[in-house]
Amino acid sequence: MAKKLTVKDRERCIGCYCCMFACTRVWYGALGIEKSAMRVKNYPGVEGAFSVRVCQACKQPECAAACPTGALRLAKRGFGVELVRELCTHCRKCVRACAANALQWDEQLQIPIACRHCGICVRYCPTNVLTMQEVV
C-alpha cells in the first residue's frame, strides 16, 4: 500500500533541518535547505517552537486545481501532486492555493517543489518527528 509523509510528533522537533537537508541533497544533489519539499520554521521567544510543514497528500489537491496550465497535477499514485515542468508558467497560483501552506517554491527556478513522499526526510530525522503513513 502507498504511503504518505506525515508529522507524527511536532513537539519533538529540535530544528536541526536534517530532513530538509536530506530532501535537497537526494532530489537536487545540492547542499542546503532551499530546495526541500518541506519546511521547518523556527518561532523564537521564551517558549520557542518549530513548525513542520509537509504536503498533506491531498486526493483532490487545491494546488493542482489552481494551476491554469495543468503543470501541477494529481500524482499517478492517486494523492499528492507532480509537476510537468515544461507547462509551468511560474505564476505561483499553486502555492497560494495550498490551504496548508505546505507547497514550497524554488526561488531559483521559479517552479513549485512537489513532495514525492519518498520518506528520505523520515530516515534522517534524529528525533522521529516524521513518519510514513499508509494512505487509505
Backbone bond lengths (Angstrom), bond angles and torsions (degrees), N, CA, C in turn:
res aa  C-N    CA-C-N  psi(-1)  N-CA   C-N-CA  omega(-1)  CA-C   N-CA-C  phi
1 M - - - 1.452 - - 1.523 109.36 -
2 A 1.308 116.01 143.91 1.462 121.43 -178.87 1.531 110.86 -68.80
3 K 1.316 114.40 150.44 1.460 119.73 -179.99 1.515 110.56 -124.88
4 K 1.326 114.69 150.80 1.463 121.08 177.68 1.525 109.40 -123.18
5 L 1.309 114.23 154.42 1.458 121.26 178.06 1.525 109.79 -75.09
6 T 1.314 117.17 133.86 1.472 121.56 175.33 1.521 109.61 -140.58
7 V 1.317 114.49 161.53 1.459 121.11 175.61 1.526 107.27 -92.36
8 K 1.334 115.77 118.43 1.469 121.42 -176.95 1.525 111.46 -87.14
9 D 1.337 116.49 -45.68 1.466 119.56 -175.20 1.528 109.67 -149.53
10 R 1.312 115.07 86.92 1.470 122.30 -176.28 1.532 112.01 -58.09
11 E 1.295 117.98 -33.32 1.471 122.01 -177.33 1.528 112.79 -63.72
12 R 1.314 117.59 -20.34 1.459 121.27 -178.56 1.527 112.77 -83.19
13 C 1.335 118.25 -9.67 1.464 121.43 -177.06 1.534 110.70 -64.46
14 I 1.336 115.97 130.53 1.465 121.48 178.42 1.523 111.66 -107.71
15 G 1.330 116.91 3.47 1.460 120.87 177.12 1.509 114.28 69.98
16 C 1.299 118.38 34.53 1.469 121.33 -179.89 1.530 111.88 -81.89
17 Y 1.318 117.20 -17.85 1.471 124.89 -179.69 1.526 113.40 64.49
18 C 1.311 118.36 15.72 1.471 120.51 178.29 1.529 110.84 -57.74
19 C 1.321 116.95 -36.72 1.467 121.08 179.46 1.522 110.44 -62.19
20 M 1.315 116.89 -44.74 1.458 121.46 -178.11 1.527 111.34 -71.13
21 F 1.320 116.70 -38.45 1.474 120.03 175.98 1.526 110.09 -61.79
22 A 1.325 117.47 -43.36 1.469 121.50 -178.88 1.519 110.88 -63.57
23 C 1.310 117.67 -44.51 1.471 121.76 179.68 1.526 110.63 -60.99
24 T 1.300 116.66 -48.03 1.464 121.06 -178.84 1.525 111.32 -62.86
25 R 1.320 116.23 -43.12 1.467 119.76 -177.00 1.528 111.67 -68.37
26 V 1.326 116.24 -44.06 1.469 119.51 -176.71 1.522 111.79 -67.93
27 W 1.325 117.29 -44.22 1.467 119.36 -172.67 1.516 114.17 -91.63
28 Y 1.341 117.56 -21.57 1.470 119.10 -178.02 1.526 113.18 -124.01
29 G 1.320 117.27 -5.15 1.452 120.46 -179.82 1.513 112.92 62.89
30 A 1.312 116.35 25.95 1.470 120.69 -176.37 1.524 110.64 -116.31
31 L 1.314 115.25 159.13 1.454 121.26 173.23 1.521 107.37 -95.12
32 G 1.310 116.72 141.29 1.455 120.43 179.84 1.515 110.77 123.25
33 I 1.319 114.99 -172.62 1.456 119.98 -176.82 1.522 112.50 -124.27
34 E 1.305 118.14 -5.37 1.457 122.06 -171.39 1.523 114.05 -64.21
35 K 1.311 118.68 -26.59 1.462 120.72 -177.16 1.523 112.73 -101.58
36 S 1.290 116.60 14.47 1.458 120.37 178.42 1.524 110.71 -72.37
37 A 1.322 116.23 145.46 1.463 121.64 178.92 1.521 112.23 -83.72
38 M 1.313 117.84 2.85 1.463 122.33 176.80 1.515 109.53 -133.30
39 R 1.320 117.59 168.41 1.458 120.95 -179.69 1.517 111.43 -137.71
40 V 1.324 113.54 137.96 1.457 122.23 168.68 1.511 105.34 -115.47
41 K 1.314 116.13 124.06 1.459 120.54 179.48 1.515 109.58 -117.51
42 N 1.296 113.93 143.32 1.461 121.20 -179.89 1.517 109.49 -98.54
43 Y 1.317 116.39 128.89 1.453 121.59 174.18 1.517 107.38 -111.76
44 P 1.341 116.74 96.04 1.466 120.25 -175.36 1.528 112.33 -70.67
45 G 1.280 115.24 169.57 1.458 121.36 -179.84 1.509 109.23 137.41
46 V 1.282 115.64 -174.66 1.460 121.23 -176.89 1.528 111.06 -58.13
47 E 1.311 115.87 -46.38 1.452 119.12 -177.85 1.513 112.42 -88.68
48 G 1.309 118.59 -21.60 1.463 122.70 178.95 1.515 112.83 43.38
49 A 1.293 116.53 140.77 1.456 120.45 179.66 1.515 108.68 -160.72
50 F 1.312 115.05 165.13 1.446 121.06 177.91 1.520 109.11 -122.94
51 S 1.306 114.77 140.12 1.449 121.56 174.74 1.521 107.28 -105.03
52 V 1.307 117.25 130.51 1.459 121.92 -179.65 1.525 107.28 -115.91
53 R 1.321 116.19 113.97 1.462 120.71 -178.38 1.517 110.04 -111.78
54 V 1.328 114.39 122.23 1.468 120.75 177.71 1.518 108.81 -128.36
55 C 1.306 115.82 156.97 1.460 121.83 177.02 1.522 108.88 -56.79
56 Q 1.316 117.32 135.87 1.453 122.08 -178.00 1.524 113.11 -83.23
57 A 1.319 116.52 -0.39 1.476 122.02 177.61 1.528 111.20 55.18
58 C 1.288 116.42 47.69 1.464 121.42 -178.33 1.532 110.67 -62.63
59 K 1.318 115.01 146.97 1.469 120.15 175.40 1.520 111.02 -88.41
60 Q 1.316 116.43 -19.54 1.463 122.99 172.42 1.526 107.05 -129.84
61 P 1.316 117.85 73.75 1.467 121.81 -171.54 1.529 113.86 -65.59
62 E 1.313 114.10 126.00 1.469 120.54 177.51 1.517 111.05 -64.53
63 C 1.308 116.40 -32.86 1.470 119.84 -179.84 1.523 110.48 -64.00
64 A 1.318 117.39 -40.15 1.467 120.90 178.85 1.522 110.48 -70.19
65 A 1.323 116.75 -38.95 1.464 120.37 179.52 1.527 111.30 -63.57
66 A 1.316 116.75 -30.71 1.466 121.07 -178.27 1.525 113.03 -80.17
67 C 1.307 117.29 -14.65 1.471 120.60 -177.22 1.528 110.10 -72.80
68 P 1.333 118.09 119.22 1.462 120.77 -175.80 1.529 114.67 -73.70
69 T 1.333 117.58 -14.63 1.470 119.61 -176.77 1.524 113.59 -114.32
70 G 1.328 117.63 -4.07 1.461 119.71 -177.14 1.515 112.73 79.36
71 A 1.313 116.91 14.24 1.467 120.46 179.15 1.524 111.44 -66.48
72 L 1.303 116.42 -35.78 1.463 121.46 176.41 1.522 105.77 -105.38
73 R 1.321 115.69 122.27 1.460 118.87 -176.16 1.522 110.44 -141.71
74 L 1.327 114.79 165.54 1.456 120.54 178.12 1.528 107.98 -57.11
75 A 1.315 116.26 131.97 1.463 120.74 -179.14 1.534 110.11 -67.48
76 K 1.298 116.21 153.67 1.469 121.34 -178.00 1.523 112.16 -59.58
77 R 1.319 118.41 -24.85 1.463 121.43 -179.36 1.522 112.49 -73.16
78 G 1.342 117.46 -10.69 1.466 121.51 176.04 1.509 115.72 99.29
79 F 1.307 118.93 1.39 1.470 123.07 175.39 1.525 108.11 -152.08
80 G 1.340 115.46 158.89 1.463 119.06 -176.54 1.519 110.44 70.19
81 V 1.305 115.98 -173.85 1.462 119.89 -176.14 1.521 111.42 -130.65
82 E 1.317 114.41 162.29 1.457 121.64 172.01 1.520 107.68 -133.65
83 L 1.307 115.78 153.52 1.460 121.90 -175.80 1.523 111.39 -108.23
84 V 1.330 115.53 131.42 1.467 121.42 169.24 1.526 104.17 -100.13
85 R 1.299 113.50 94.26 1.466 121.36 -168.77 1.534 113.84 -55.41
86 E 1.301 117.19 -37.32 1.467 120.80 -177.35 1.530 112.63 -64.93
87 L 1.327 117.03 -22.48 1.463 120.77 -178.01 1.531 113.04 -91.33
88 C 1.311 117.60 -11.58 1.468 121.29 -175.87 1.531 111.14 -69.77
89 T 1.331 115.29 130.05 1.469 120.51 178.65 1.528 111.24 -102.38
90 H 1.333 116.77 5.26 1.469 122.56 174.81 1.537 112.78 66.42
91 C 1.318 117.16 29.71 1.466 120.85 -175.15 1.530 113.56 -81.45
92 R 1.330 118.60 -18.57 1.464 124.83 -179.26 1.530 114.29 69.57
93 K 1.300 118.45 9.94 1.467 119.59 178.20 1.525 110.60 -61.21
94 C 1.305 117.21 -32.77 1.463 121.55 179.41 1.523 111.28 -63.22
95 V 1.303 116.86 -44.81 1.467 121.44 -178.91 1.521 110.16 -63.75
96 R 1.316 116.53 -43.04 1.468 120.32 179.59 1.526 112.10 -67.77
97 A 1.324 117.57 -27.46 1.468 121.03 -176.88 1.523 113.43 -80.52
98 C 1.302 118.35 -19.27 1.472 121.47 -177.04 1.525 109.33 -70.05
99 A 1.342 116.09 110.32 1.462 121.13 -177.47 1.533 111.81 -64.01
100 A 1.302 117.15 -30.18 1.471 121.09 179.96 1.522 112.01 -83.29
101 N 1.328 115.99 -4.31 1.467 120.87 -177.70 1.534 110.59 54.16
102 A 1.321 114.96 40.35 1.456 119.97 -174.47 1.528 114.01 -108.24
103 L 1.313 117.71 -15.97 1.459 119.50 179.21 1.525 108.93 -74.63
104 Q 1.315 116.00 123.94 1.465 121.11 -176.58 1.524 110.55 -91.80
105 W 1.327 115.28 162.22 1.452 121.77 -176.08 1.512 109.88 -126.24
106 D 1.314 117.19 130.94 1.456 122.43 176.80 1.532 107.94 -86.17
107 E 1.308 116.04 106.07 1.477 120.73 -176.96 1.523 112.04 -66.52
108 Q 1.298 117.14 -31.26 1.463 120.45 -179.41 1.533 111.73 -71.40
109 L 1.322 116.37 -47.50 1.462 121.07 -176.58 1.525 113.12 -93.32
110 Q 1.341 116.21 -11.85 1.466 121.62 -178.80 1.528 112.19 58.45
111 I 1.334 114.75 49.69 1.464 121.70 176.87 1.530 108.89 -140.19
112 P 1.356 116.75 156.61 1.463 118.14 176.36 1.529 110.48 -71.19
113 I 1.321 115.38 152.48 1.465 121.34 176.24 1.523 107.05 -108.94
114 A 1.304 115.99 103.58 1.465 121.16 -177.74 1.523 110.32 -86.56
115 C 1.323 115.38 134.08 1.469 120.69 177.44 1.522 109.15 -71.20
116 R 1.311 116.16 135.56 1.470 121.56 -179.93 1.525 111.74 -94.06
117 H 1.313 117.08 -3.04 1.466 122.58 -178.77 1.528 110.21 51.45
118 C 1.331 114.84 44.72 1.458 121.04 -178.13 1.530 112.17 -86.04
119 G 1.325 116.72 -22.90 1.460 120.31 177.74 1.517 115.30 88.55
120 I 1.319 118.70 4.49 1.469 119.63 -179.97 1.531 110.57 -62.55
121 C 1.303 117.76 -36.07 1.470 121.49 178.18 1.522 110.84 -64.02
122 V 1.307 116.61 -35.83 1.475 121.24 179.37 1.522 109.54 -63.45
123 R 1.315 116.45 -43.20 1.470 120.58 -177.66 1.520 113.20 -65.02
124 Y 1.331 117.02 -27.65 1.461 119.25 -177.03 1.525 114.00 -99.85
125 C 1.302 118.80 -1.30 1.473 121.25 178.22 1.529 108.74 -77.75
126 P 1.342 117.03 115.95 1.464 119.31 -176.13 1.532 114.41 -75.93
127 T 1.317 117.42 -12.14 1.472 119.16 -176.65 1.533 113.04 -117.16
128 N 1.318 117.32 13.51 1.467 122.12 175.72 1.525 113.89 57.02
129 V 1.300 115.38 43.71 1.464 120.41 176.47 1.529 110.41 -74.86
130 L 1.324 115.15 -35.21 1.465 120.93 -173.73 1.526 111.08 -105.63
131 T 1.328 114.50 158.22 1.458 119.32 175.64 1.522 109.08 -152.21
132 M 1.317 115.62 163.78 1.462 121.52 172.75 1.519 106.42 -103.34
133 Q 1.320 115.20 129.57 1.461 120.74 -174.66 1.533 109.00 -122.24
134 E 1.312 116.11 137.79 1.465 119.68 178.73 1.518 110.24 -62.08
135 V 1.320 115.27 139.60 1.461 121.09 178.71 1.521 108.00 -89.49
136 V 1.300 115.97 126.47 1.478 120.10 179.61 1.505 111.29 -108.72
